[in-house]
Amino acid sequence: MTLSFSARALLLASALALAPAAYAETPADTLVVAAQIDDIISLDPAQSFEFSGNDVTQNLYDRLVDFDALDLSKGYQPSLAESWQMSEDGLTLTLTMREGVTFQSGNPVRAEDAAWSLQRVVKLNKAPAFILTQFGFTPENVDQMITAEGRTLTIRLDKPYAQSFVLNCLAASNAAVIDKETAMANAQGDDLGNTWLSTNGAGSGPYSLAAWRPNEVVQLVANETYWGGAPAMKRVIVRNVQESSAQRLQLEAGDIDVARNLTPTDVDALAGNPEIKFSEELKGRILYMGLNQKDPLLSQPPVIEAMKYLVDYAGMEASFLKGQWKTHQAFLPEGYLGALEENPWTYDIEKARQILTDAGINGGTVTTKVRDIREYLDVAQSLQNAMAQVGLTLEIEQMTGAQVLDAYRARQVPIFLGEWGPDYADPQTNAGTFAYNPNNADDAGLTGILAWRNAYAVPADMNATVEAAVVEQDTEKRRQMYVDLQKRYQAEAPIIPLFQRVARDGMQANVQNWSTGGSVISAPYKQVTKGE
């Protein structure tokens, strides 16, 4: 792309982003999205770990393997790697790079770039680095474990992991392939280009970064020479619009094409508009209830069992969670290998009361610390009402997200109500945090593991099952292992999955092939078109 074209695109995108809301419709070759994007911290794939940031890097970069946005059920597919082969001992994955692909700079995409990109994730050791370091990579050994020669990328593993596990991790956002020459030309000291890449792009993806103004707007320009075909939308503008009501008004006025954060109230208000349509996609995020096993009341098995029947699943799904959450009582989201779709619990006050009575439990008081998000508070208040009917008192402490997270990571939240989002598109991402805890000691510091945060001493054989599942080479056997694991987990674990997030977006009727990435990836824009 020439400088003059980029400059013209940037000027046009800026005008669209900042002009008053007065359009009858957006330009035919431009996609304008309203969303909450104030969570973006960095656009470096090795650092970005927020939902909105990953939406951007999804479109700036390619990965070795990826997913088909129009058919996510096909699983990982070839991308910059056109083929791969696992050695018989399961310790070496060899990938062959696609020929003729260039970065947006014009530099060729090489196996050397892919190796360097993975190596830098490990060396920088930012938040998402664990997705790769779990394969035994360290800053000291990664240059020997991940190597390139010609078109061949070789990845050596510390254990014979399941091929599906490795490839799913290579489809994660932080496994993006970066233009080494461009990034290193802008490096500062030994930061491997991190500072520059936080606000710039150096990928081979379908879009390049025109601008990012924090808390305001992200502007993308189509990569006309993209190896997978130029995108139909020549520009994508994502505006930071916090309030659902403001998004609704802009959608009605034709100022935006897609509204991503509509409340059920605003969806209902738009339902009769023939110019507006809606999409619904299950996301990977799980809303769950964690019962801290340090609490003397919550650590009793009858209380754990009773709590499963004190959640008004259907009532909440039909009211304040309408269109945003779907009842889902297993830790793997629908869309993942081995996902369990059975929901064994229903709202049953009498059953919960009988369970407690039979156990001789006649009352008690417990606390929940809840982030100041309306739907979390509504869930807590519904639970409070149900618990009161069986003689249990729930005290609700409302806090900021940071305050709740600090207390939760310190194992100081008796009942936690909140979300967990997968880090990569493999069942291990949730199995390894809900159903795995190798050390339940207070000083173990396993803050990234939900079982540890809730002081759940996972049985040794359950830990062993999680460890065995990631090295099972037979995909069908691996799927069944996760199914069986979730059934056992439902029967005894004190961390109770409740709902799965639904992305319900409103859009102009002419927008086609919109996707938020389902439950496995972030939002891709390349396939989006506009009809008449």
C-alpha positions as CSV (number, residue, x, y, z in Angstrom):
1,M,0.0,0.0,0.0
2,T,1.4,3.4,-0.9
3,L,1.8,6.2,1.6
4,S,-0.6,8.4,-0.4
5,F,-3.3,5.8,-0.3
6,S,-2.9,5.3,3.4
7,A,-3.0,9.0,4.1
8,R,-6.2,9.4,2.1
9,A,-7.8,6.5,3.8
10,L,-6.8,7.8,7.2
11,L,-8.3,11.3,6.4
12,L,-11.6,9.7,5.2
13,A,-11.7,7.4,8.2
14,S,-11.1,10.3,10.6
15,A,-13.8,12.3,9.0
16,L,-16.3,9.4,9.4
17,A,-15.3,8.8,12.9
18,L,-15.6,12.4,14.1
19,A,-18.4,13.8,11.9
20,P,-21.7,14.5,13.6
21,A,-24.5,11.8,13.5
22,A,-26.1,13.0,10.3
23,Y,-25.7,10.2,7.7
24,A,-28.6,8.5,6.0
25,E,-26.4,5.5,5.7
26,T,-22.7,4.7,5.9
27,P,-20.6,4.4,2.7
28,A,-21.0,1.1,0.8
29,D,-17.4,0.1,1.2
30,T,-17.1,1.1,4.9
31,L,-18.1,-0.9,8.0
32,V,-18.8,1.3,11.0
33,V,-19.2,-0.5,14.4
34,A,-20.2,0.8,17.8
35,A,-18.7,-1.1,20.7
36,Q,-17.2,-0.7,24.1
37,I,-13.4,-0.6,23.3
38,D,-12.0,1.2,26.3
39,D,-10.4,-2.0,27.5
40,I,-7.6,-1.9,24.8
41,I,-4.2,-1.7,26.4
42,S,-1.9,-2.8,23.6
43,L,-2.1,-4.0,20.0
44,D,1.0,-6.1,20.2
45,P,-0.2,-9.7,19.8
46,A,2.3,-10.9,22.5
47,Q,0.7,-8.5,25.0
48,S,-2.9,-8.0,24.0
49,F,-5.2,-10.0,26.2
50,E,-8.4,-8.0,26.2
51,F,-11.5,-8.7,24.2
52,S,-11.4,-5.5,22.1
53,G,-7.7,-5.6,21.5
54,N,-7.9,-9.2,20.2
55,D,-10.7,-8.1,17.8
56,V,-8.1,-5.7,16.3
57,T,-5.2,-8.1,16.2
58,Q,-7.5,-10.8,14.7
59,N,-7.7,-8.6,11.6
60,L,-4.2,-7.2,11.4
61,Y,-2.4,-10.6,11.6
62,D,-2.5,-14.1,10.4
63,R,-1.6,-17.2,12.4
64,L,-0.1,-20.5,11.3
65,V,-3.5,-22.1,11.6
66,D,-6.9,-20.4,12.0
67,F,-10.7,-20.8,11.8
68,D,-13.2,-20.3,9.0
69,A,-15.3,-17.4,10.3
70,L,-18.3,-18.6,8.2
71,D,-18.0,-22.2,9.5
72,L,-16.3,-22.4,12.9
73,S,-17.5,-26.0,13.3
74,K,-14.7,-27.1,10.9
75,G,-12.1,-26.5,13.6
76,Y,-8.6,-25.2,12.9
77,Q,-7.7,-24.9,9.2
78,P,-4.4,-24.1,7.3
79,S,-3.5,-20.5,7.2
80,L,0.1,-19.3,6.9
81,A,1.1,-22.9,7.4
82,E,-0.3,-24.9,4.5
83,S,0.4,-28.3,6.1
84,W,1.9,-29.9,9.2
85,Q,3.0,-33.3,10.5
86,M,3.5,-34.6,14.1
87,S,6.4,-37.0,14.7
88,E,5.6,-40.5,15.8
89,D,6.8,-39.8,19.3
90,G,4.5,-36.8,19.5
91,L,7.4,-34.5,20.4
92,T,8.0,-32.6,17.2
93,L,5.5,-30.6,15.1
94,T,6.8,-29.7,11.6
95,L,4.9,-27.0,9.6
96,T,5.4,-26.0,6.0
97,M,4.8,-22.3,5.3
98,R,2.6,-21.1,2.5
99,E,4.5,-19.7,-0.5
100,G,4.0,-16.2,-2.0
101,V,2.6,-14.5,1.0
102,T,3.8,-11.0,1.9
103,F,3.4,-8.7,4.9
104,Q,1.7,-5.4,4.5
105,S,5.2,-3.9,4.3
106,G,5.9,-5.9,1.2
107,N,8.3,-8.2,3.0
108,P,7.9,-11.9,2.4
109,V,6.3,-14.0,5.2
110,R,9.0,-16.6,6.1
111,A,9.3,-19.5,8.5
112,E,11.9,-17.3,10.2
113,D,9.3,-14.7,10.9
114,A,7.0,-17.4,12.4
115,A,9.7,-18.8,14.6
116,W,10.8,-15.3,15.8
117,S,7.2,-14.4,16.6
118,L,6.6,-17.4,18.8
119,Q,10.0,-17.0,20.4
120,R,9.3,-13.3,21.3
121,V,6.0,-14.3,23.0
122,V,8.0,-16.5,25.4
123,K,10.9,-14.0,25.9
124,L,8.6,-11.0,26.5
125,N,6.6,-13.1,28.9
126,K,3.5,-10.9,28.9
127,A,0.1,-12.0,30.2
128,P,-0.8,-14.4,27.4
129,A,2.6,-16.1,27.2
130,F,1.4,-19.1,29.2
131,I,-0.5,-20.3,26.1
132,L,3.0,-21.2,24.7
133,T,5.1,-21.7,27.8
134,Q,2.9,-24.6,28.8
135,F,4.7,-26.6,26.2
136,G,8.0,-26.3,28.1
137,F,9.3,-23.2,26.3
138,T,11.4,-20.8,28.4
139,P,13.4,-17.7,27.4
140,E,16.5,-19.7,27.8
141,N,15.5,-22.7,25.6
142,V,13.0,-21.3,23.1
143,D,15.5,-20.5,20.4
144,Q,16.5,-24.2,20.3
145,M,12.9,-25.5,20.7
146,I,11.4,-23.4,17.9
147,T,13.5,-23.2,14.7
148,A,13.2,-22.4,11.0
149,E,14.9,-23.5,7.9
150,G,13.7,-22.5,4.5
151,R,9.9,-23.0,4.4
152,T,10.0,-25.3,7.4
153,L,9.1,-24.4,10.9
154,T,10.0,-26.9,13.6
155,I,8.4,-26.9,17.1
156,R,9.9,-29.3,19.7
157,L,7.7,-30.0,22.7
158,D,8.6,-31.2,26.2
159,K,5.8,-33.8,26.2
160,P,3.9,-35.7,23.5
161,Y,0.9,-33.5,23.5
162,A,-2.3,-34.1,21.5
163,Q,-1.8,-32.6,18.0
164,S,-5.2,-30.9,18.3
165,F,-4.1,-29.2,21.6
166,V,-0.9,-27.8,20.0
167,L,-2.7,-26.6,16.9
168,N,-5.5,-25.0,18.8
169,C,-2.9,-23.0,20.8
170,L,-1.2,-21.9,17.6
171,A,-4.5,-20.4,16.5
172,A,-4.5,-18.2,19.6
173,S,-4.2,-14.4,19.2
174,N,-0.7,-14.2,20.7
175,A,0.6,-16.8,18.1
176,A,0.2,-14.2,15.3
177,V,3.0,-14.1,12.8
178,I,4.8,-10.7,12.9
179,D,7.0,-9.0,10.3
180,K,10.4,-9.4,12.0
181,E,12.2,-6.9,9.9
182,T,9.7,-4.2,10.4
183,A,9.2,-4.8,14.1
184,M,13.0,-5.0,14.9
185,A,13.6,-1.8,12.8
186,N,11.4,-0.1,15.4
187,A,12.6,-1.8,18.5
188,Q,13.6,0.2,21.5
189,G,16.5,-1.5,23.4
190,D,15.7,-5.1,24.0
191,D,11.9,-4.8,23.8
192,L,11.7,-6.7,20.5
193,G,9.5,-4.0,19.1
194,N,6.9,-4.2,21.9
195,T,6.5,-0.5,22.4
196,W,6.1,0.3,18.7
197,L,3.8,-2.7,18.1
198,S,1.5,-1.5,21.0
199,T,0.3,1.3,18.7
200,N,1.2,0.0,15.2
201,G,0.8,-3.1,13.1
202,A,3.2,-5.4,11.3
203,G,1.1,-8.2,10.0
204,S,0.0,-10.0,6.9
205,G,-3.7,-9.9,7.7
206,P,-6.6,-8.6,5.7
207,Y,-6.4,-5.2,7.3
208,S,-3.7,-2.7,8.3
209,L,-4.0,-0.3,11.2
210,A,-4.8,3.3,10.1
211,A,-5.2,4.7,13.6
212,W,-6.1,3.9,17.2
213,R,-7.1,6.6,19.6
214,P,-7.6,5.1,23.1
215,N,-11.2,5.3,24.4
216,E,-12.3,6.8,21.1
217,V,-11.8,4.8,17.8
218,V,-10.0,2.1,15.9
219,Q,-9.6,2.6,12.1
220,L,-8.6,-0.2,9.8
221,V,-7.8,-0.1,6.1
222,A,-8.1,-3.1,3.7
223,N,-5.0,-4.9,2.6
224,E,-5.7,-4.9,-1.1
225,T,-2.9,-7.5,-1.8
226,Y,-4.1,-9.9,0.9
227,W,-3.2,-13.5,0.0
228,G,-6.7,-14.7,0.8
229,G,-8.4,-12.0,-1.4
230,A,-9.0,-8.4,-0.7
231,P,-11.8,-7.6,1.9
232,A,-15.0,-6.2,0.5
233,M,-15.1,-3.5,3.3
234,K,-12.2,-1.2,2.4
235,R,-12.4,0.5,5.8
236,V,-13.5,-0.6,9.2
237,I,-14.2,2.0,11.9
238,V,-14.9,0.9,15.4
239,R,-16.2,3.7,17.7
240,N,-16.1,3.6,21.4
241,V,-19.8,4.0,22.4
242,Q,-20.3,3.0,26.0
243,E,-24.1,3.3,26.4
244,S,-26.5,0.8,24.8
245,S,-29.0,3.6,24.3
246,A,-26.5,5.7,22.3
247,Q,-25.7,2.7,20.1
248,R,-29.4,2.1,19.5
249,L,-29.9,5.8,18.4
250,Q,-26.9,5.7,16.1
251,L,-28.1,2.5,14.5
252,E,-31.6,3.9,14.0
253,A,-30.1,7.0,12.4
254,G,-28.0,5.0,10.0
255,D,-24.7,6.4,11.5
256,I,-23.4,2.9,12.2
257,D,-23.7,-0.5,10.6
258,V,-23.4,-2.7,13.7
259,A,-24.1,-2.1,17.4
260,R,-22.3,-4.7,19.6
261,N,-23.5,-3.9,23.2
262,L,-27.3,-3.6,23.1
263,T,-29.3,-4.3,26.3
264,P,-32.4,-6.4,26.1
265,T,-34.4,-3.2,26.5
266,D,-32.8,-1.6,23.4
267,V,-33.1,-4.8,21.4
268,D,-36.9,-4.8,22.2
269,A,-37.1,-1.2,21.1
270,L,-35.5,-2.0,17.7
271,A,-37.4,-5.3,17.2
272,G,-40.1,-3.7,15.0
273,N,-37.8,-1.7,12.7
274,P,-37.6,-3.3,9.2
275,E,-34.2,-1.7,8.6
276,I,-32.6,-3.5,11.5
277,K,-31.8,-7.2,12.0
278,F,-30.0,-9.1,14.8
279,S,-27.5,-11.8,15.0
280,E,-27.0,-14.2,17.9
281,E,-23.7,-16.1,18.5
282,L,-22.7,-18.2,21.5
283,K,-19.4,-16.9,22.9
284,G,-17.0,-18.8,25.0
285,R,-17.5,-16.9,28.2
286,I,-19.1,-18.7,31.2
287,L,-20.9,-17.0,34.0
288,Y,-20.3,-19.2,37.1
289,M,-20.7,-19.3,40.9
290,G,-17.6,-20.2,42.9
291,L,-18.1,-21.5,46.4
292,N,-14.9,-20.9,48.5
293,Q,-14.0,-24.0,50.3
294,K,-12.4,-22.0,53.1
295,D,-15.9,-21.0,54.2
296,P,-17.2,-23.5,56.9
297,L,-20.7,-23.4,55.5
298,L,-19.9,-23.5,51.8
299,S,-17.4,-26.4,52.2
300,Q,-20.2,-28.8,53.2
301,P,-21.2,-31.1,50.3
302,P,-25.0,-30.7,51.1
303,V,-24.7,-27.0,50.8
304,I,-22.8,-27.3,47.5
305,E,-25.6,-29.5,46.2
306,A,-28.4,-27.3,47.5
307,M,-26.9,-24.2,45.9
308,K,-27.2,-25.7,42.5
309,Y,-31.0,-25.7,42.9
310,L,-31.2,-22.1,44.3
311,V,-30.4,-20.5,40.9
312,D,-33.4,-19.4,38.9
313,Y,-31.9,-20.4,35.6
314,A,-35.0,-20.1,33.5
315,G,-36.3,-17.0,35.3
316,M,-33.1,-15.0,34.9
317,E,-32.7,-16.1,31.2
318,A,-36.2,-14.9,30.5
319,S,-35.9,-11.6,32.2
320,F,-32.8,-9.5,32.9
321,L,-30.4,-11.9,31.1
322,K,-32.7,-12.1,28.1
323,G,-30.8,-12.5,24.8
324,Q,-27.4,-12.1,26.6
325,W,-27.0,-15.4,28.4
326,K,-28.1,-19.0,27.9
327,T,-28.3,-21.6,30.6
328,H,-25.2,-23.8,30.4
329,Q,-24.1,-25.9,33.4
330,A,-20.8,-27.3,32.2
331,F,-17.3,-25.7,32.2
332,L,-16.7,-26.2,28.5
333,P,-18.6,-23.8,26.3
334,E,-20.7,-25.1,23.4
335,G,-18.4,-25.1,20.4
336,Y,-15.5,-26.7,22.1
337,L,-14.3,-30.3,21.7
338,G,-16.1,-32.4,24.3
339,A,-18.6,-29.7,25.3
340,L,-21.4,-31.1,27.5
341,E,-24.8,-29.7,26.8
342,E,-26.7,-31.5,29.6
343,N,-28.2,-29.1,32.2
344,P,-29.0,-31.3,35.2
345,W,-30.2,-28.6,37.6
346,T,-33.4,-26.6,37.8
347,Y,-34.7,-24.0,40.2
348,D,-36.2,-26.0,43.0
349,I,-36.6,-24.4,46.4
350,E,-38.2,-27.4,48.0
351,K,-35.5,-29.8,46.8
352,A,-32.8,-27.4,48.1
353,R,-34.6,-27.1,51.5
354,Q,-34.9,-30.9,51.8
355,I,-31.2,-31.4,51.0
356,L,-30.3,-29.0,53.8
357,T,-32.8,-30.4,56.3
358,D,-31.6,-33.9,55.7
359,A,-28.1,-32.7,56.5
360,G,-29.2,-30.9,59.7
361,I,-28.2,-27.5,58.3
362,N,-30.7,-25.0,59.6
363,G,-29.3,-21.7,58.6
364,G,-26.1,-19.6,58.1
365,T,-24.8,-16.4,56.7
366,V,-22.3,-16.0,53.8
367,T,-21.0,-13.1,51.7
368,T,-20.6,-12.4,48.0
369,K,-18.4,-9.6,46.7
370,V,-19.8,-8.6,43.3
371,R,-18.4,-6.4,40.6
372,D,-20.5,-3.3,39.9
373,I,-22.0,-4.7,36.7
374,R,-25.8,-4.6,36.6
375,E,-26.3,-8.2,35.4
376,Y,-23.9,-9.6,38.1
377,L,-25.8,-7.6,40.8
378,D,-29.1,-8.9,39.5
379,V,-27.9,-12.5,39.6
380,A,-26.7,-11.9,43.2
381,Q,-30.0,-10.4,44.3
382,S,-31.9,-13.3,42.7
383,L,-29.7,-15.8,44.6
384,Q,-30.1,-13.8,47.8
385,N,-33.9,-14.1,47.5
386,A,-33.7,-17.9,46.9
387,M,-31.3,-18.5,49.7
388,A,-33.5,-16.6,52.2
389,Q,-36.3,-19.1,51.4
390,V,-34.2,-22.0,52.8
391,G,-32.9,-20.1,55.8
392,L,-29.6,-18.9,54.4
393,T,-28.6,-15.3,54.4
394,L,-26.5,-13.8,51.6
395,E,-24.8,-10.5,52.2
396,I,-23.9,-8.6,49.0
397,E,-20.9,-6.3,48.9
398,Q,-20.7,-4.3,45.7
399,M,-17.1,-3.4,44.5
400,T,-15.2,-2.3,41.5
401,G,-13.8,-4.9,39.2
402,A,-10.3,-4.4,40.5
403,Q,-11.3,-4.7,44.1
404,V,-13.2,-7.9,43.5
405,L,-10.4,-9.4,41.4
406,D,-7.8,-8.6,44.1
407,A,-9.9,-10.2,46.8
408,Y,-10.7,-13.2,44.6
409,R,-7.1,-13.9,43.8
410,A,-6.4,-13.7,47.5
411,R,-9.0,-16.4,48.1
412,Q,-11.1,-14.0,50.1
413,V,-14.4,-14.1,48.3
414,P,-16.9,-16.6,49.9
415,I,-19.3,-16.7,46.9
416,F,-17.9,-15.4,43.6
417,L,-20.3,-14.5,40.7
418,G,-18.6,-13.6,37.5
419,E,-17.3,-14.6,34.1
420,W,-14.5,-16.7,32.7
421,G,-13.4,-16.5,29.1
422,P,-11.3,-19.1,27.3
423,D,-7.7,-18.1,26.5
424,Y,-7.5,-20.3,23.4
425,A,-9.7,-22.6,21.4
426,D,-9.0,-25.9,23.1
427,P,-10.9,-27.7,26.0
428,Q,-7.7,-27.6,28.1
429,T,-8.1,-23.8,28.5
430,N,-11.1,-24.4,30.8
431,A,-10.4,-27.9,32.1
432,G,-7.0,-26.6,33.3
433,T,-8.6,-23.9,35.5
434,F,-12.0,-25.2,36.6
435,A,-11.0,-28.8,37.2
436,Y,-7.2,-28.7,38.0
437,N,-5.3,-27.6,41.1
438,P,-2.0,-29.2,41.7
439,N,-1.3,-27.4,44.9
440,N,-4.1,-26.0,47.1
441,A,-1.8,-24.4,49.7
442,D,-2.3,-20.7,50.4
443,D,1.2,-19.8,49.4
444,A,1.1,-21.7,46.1
445,G,0.0,-18.5,44.4
446,L,-1.9,-20.2,41.5
447,T,-4.0,-17.1,40.9
448,G,-4.7,-18.1,37.3
449,I,-6.5,-21.3,38.3
450,L,-10.1,-20.9,39.4
451,A,-10.0,-24.0,41.5
452,W,-7.2,-22.5,43.5
453,R,-9.0,-19.2,43.9
454,N,-11.9,-21.0,45.4
455,A,-9.7,-23.2,47.6
456,Y,-11.0,-26.3,45.8
457,A,-8.6,-29.2,46.5
458,V,-9.2,-31.0,43.2
459,P,-9.0,-34.8,43.7
460,A,-5.7,-36.3,42.6
461,D,-7.4,-38.6,40.0
462,M,-9.3,-35.6,38.5
463,N,-6.0,-33.7,38.2
464,A,-4.6,-36.8,36.5
465,T,-7.4,-36.9,34.0
466,V,-6.8,-33.3,33.0
467,E,-3.1,-34.0,32.5
468,A,-3.9,-37.1,30.5
469,A,-6.3,-35.4,28.2
470,V,-3.7,-33.0,26.8
471,V,-1.5,-35.9,25.7
472,E,-4.2,-38.2,24.2
473,Q,-3.5,-38.4,20.5
474,D,-6.9,-40.0,19.6
475,T,-9.2,-37.0,19.2
476,E,-12.4,-39.0,19.8
477,K,-11.0,-40.5,23.0
478,R,-9.9,-37.1,24.0
479,R,-13.4,-35.7,23.5
480,Q,-14.9,-38.4,25.6
481,M,-12.4,-37.8,28.4
482,Y,-13.7,-34.2,28.6
483,V,-17.3,-35.3,28.5
484,D,-16.7,-37.7,31.4
485,L,-14.7,-35.1,33.3
486,Q,-17.5,-32.6,33.1
487,K,-20.1,-35.1,34.3
488,R,-18.1,-35.9,37.4
489,Y,-17.4,-32.2,37.9
490,Q,-21.2,-31.4,37.8
491,A,-21.7,-34.0,40.5
492,E,-19.2,-32.8,43.1
493,A,-17.3,-29.6,42.3
494,P,-18.0,-26.4,44.3
495,I,-17.6,-24.2,41.2
496,I,-20.9,-24.1,39.4
497,P,-21.2,-23.0,35.7
498,L,-24.5,-21.2,35.2
499,F,-24.8,-19.5,31.8
500,Q,-22.9,-19.1,28.5
501,R,-22.6,-15.6,26.9
502,V,-24.6,-14.8,23.8
503,A,-23.5,-12.0,21.5
504,R,-26.6,-10.4,20.3
505,D,-25.7,-7.6,17.8
506,G,-28.0,-5.2,16.0
507,M,-27.1,-4.2,12.5
508,Q,-28.4,-2.6,9.3
509,A,-30.4,-5.1,7.2
510,N,-27.9,-4.9,4.3
511,V,-24.9,-6.2,6.4
512,Q,-24.1,-9.7,5.4
513,N,-21.7,-12.4,7.0
514,W,-21.2,-10.5,10.2
515,S,-19.6,-12.6,12.9
516,T,-18.1,-12.0,16.4
517,G,-16.0,-15.1,16.1
518,G,-18.3,-17.4,17.9
519,S,-16.9,-19.1,21.0
520,V,-13.4,-19.7,19.6
521,I,-12.0,-16.5,18.0
522,S,-12.3,-12.8,18.0
523,A,-14.4,-10.7,15.5
524,P,-13.1,-11.1,11.9
525,Y,-14.2,-8.5,9.3
526,K,-12.8,-9.9,6.0
527,Q,-16.0,-11.8,5.1
528,V,-18.4,-8.9,5.8
529,T,-20.3,-7.5,2.8
530,K,-23.1,-5.1,2.3
531,G,-26.0,-5.9,0.0
532,E,-28.6,-3.6,-1.5
